[in-house]
Amino acid sequence: MTVVRMYTTQVCPYCVRAKALLKQRGVAEIDEVRVDLDPAERERMVQLTGRRTVPQIFIGDTHVGGCDDLIALDQAGGLVPMLAAAVPAAR
């Protein structure tokens, strides 16, 4: 199964929206990494993405970006094929 990892915080409407879209597209489980609970994970997120904002979404090993990026990918018709083609990510 494709691993979807999302760096989030507890109070983030964009995180909620991104999770809802992924679930609509058939993602049963999201590996949620709460950066508000672990500063080391926030630093890891910044190192991986170059971004400090949440959510930061990975499908397999591919960094999709944030919520707006995910929505744009879906609207362009690329999200479902990416979910189908992605291989599990290594953490």
For each residue, the residues with C-beta under 8 A, 3 or more apart:
1: 28 29 88
2: 27 59 60 83 84 86 87 88
3: 31 58 59 60 86 88 89
4: 22 27 29 30 31 57 58 59 83
5: 30 31 32 33 57 58 89 91
6: 15 18 19 22 30 31 32 33 55 56 57 58
7: 33 35 41 42 45 49 54 55 56 57
8: 12 15 32 33 34 35 54 55
9: 12 15 34 35 36 54
10: 34 36
11:
12: 8 9 15 16 54 55
13: 16 17
14: 17 18 54 55 66 67 68
15: 6 8 9 12 18 19 54 55 67
16: 12 13 19 20
17: 13 14 20 21 67 71
18: 6 14 15 21 22 55 57 66 67 70
19: 6 15 16 22 23 30 32
20: 16 17 23 24
21: 17 18 24 25 70 71 74 79
22: 4 6 18 19 25 27 30 57 70
23: 19 20 26 27 28
24: 20 21
25: 21 22 74 79 80 83
26: 23 80 83
27: 2 4 22 23 30 83
28: 1 23
29: 1 4
30: 4 5 6 19 22 27
31: 3 4 5 6 91
32: 5 6 8 19
33: 5 6 7 8 38 41 45
34: 8 9 10 37 38 41
35: 7 8 9 38 39 41 42 45 54
36: 9 10 42
37: 34 41
38: 33 34 35 41 42
39: 35 42 43
40: 43 44
41: 7 33 34 35 37 38 44 45
42: 7 35 36 38 39 45 46 52
43: 39 40 46 47
44: 40 41 47 48
45: 7 33 35 41 42 48 49 51 52 54 56
46: 42 43 49 50 51 52
47: 43 44
48: 44 45 56 58 63
49: 7 45 46 56 63 65
50: 46
51: 45 46 56 65 66
52: 42 45 46
53: 56 66
54: 7 8 9 12 14 15 35 45 66
55: 6 7 8 12 14 15 18 66 67
56: 6 7 45 48 49 51 53 63 65 66
57: 4 5 6 7 18 22 63 64 65 66 67 69 70
58: 3 4 5 6 48 61 62 63 64 89
59: 2 3 4 62 64 82 83 86
60: 2 3 86 87 88 89
61: 58 86 87 89 90
62: 58 59 82 86
63: 48 49 56 57 58
64: 57 58 59 69 70 73 82
65: 49 51 56 57 68 69 70
66: 14 18 51 53 54 55 56 57 69 70
67: 14 15 17 18 55 57 70 71
68: 14 65 71 72
69: 57 64 65 66 72 73
70: 18 21 22 57 64 65 66 67 73 74 79
71: 17 21 67 68 74 75
72: 68 69 75 76
73: 64 69 70 76 78 79 82
74: 21 25 70 71 77 78 79 80
75: 71 72
76: 72 73
77: 74 80 81
78: 73 74 81 82
79: 21 25 70 73 74 82 83
80: 25 26 74 77 83 84
81: 77 78 84 85
82: 59 62 64 73 78 79 85 86
83: 2 4 25 26 27 59 79 80 86
84: 2 80 81
85: 81 82
86: 2 3 59 60 61 62 82 83 89
87: 2 60 61
88: 1 2 3 60
89: 3 5 58 60 61 86
90: 61
91: 5 31
